[in-house]
């Protein structure tokens, strides 16, 4: 923050100098006052596009309150999206009706968005059987690539393989096995589904193959996240120790805290224990860790229908050394291989 203040101060100073030099000619655009703490209100959507209608929102409730009571398609569709973000399926369906059953027939693109949002509302509202027609129709009409991708995701929202999942088949170590402290649900946001995976490192040198040592490491991370950073639980959903064991971190029904703000939405956080940087404090990920990471990614893709294009490194979201220059190429290679087709490794789902 002080960094930005000093930049602003410098800009204003430079501006005053140039203002004096120009003897009052011209304006001083950099001196425009911008509040430092509060984000500007989201602009009203004025187009029916994925960028306008389906953009992530920082605060759905506030944005919804600011929307005019208009039935113009961009406004009504954005309202439907925001109602869905708040879990109000019924209100979202009502908003889409303003577009689908308006006096004038909706344009194909408007209908595509309305059908998609209504289908999603049916799925979220617990009546997925009602969604099939809307989603099929949306698929026929959709041209916006951002919308086409989203429709594919909803179609993938089949009843999740809750227990008989591919990840479960990896023999994930439970929270009890690392003596997790109980989470604080008041500081957690629910996660309705997962659409992407982000890989991290713990940034602490660690090369002990014993499960007891891994348990202590994970406890420390949870303590740092809860007591140090005020998180409701450990920030990652899964952790992988040097022996290749996979440990359950934050349960997937809760959104993670690992990729900064809105980047955490529907994002599964995987932490590989170790410090994968160059130099004396760094280390290479073990072969067991690389193998386990690949298996976990494949299993998560399988359980949640996550495409290979949705596998990220923490550094894809912000300037950070995480997950380390020695792990990044491993993640890139895994993602590239999985984009190339059906993985050769399929996790066997245990018999019920
Ligand atoms: Zn990270």
Boltz pocket constraint, residues with backbone or C-beta under 6 A from the ligand:
constraints:
  - pocket:
      binder: B
      contacts: [[A, 199], [A, 200], [A, 201], [A, 258], [A, 314], [A, 322], [A, 323]]
      max_distance: 6.0
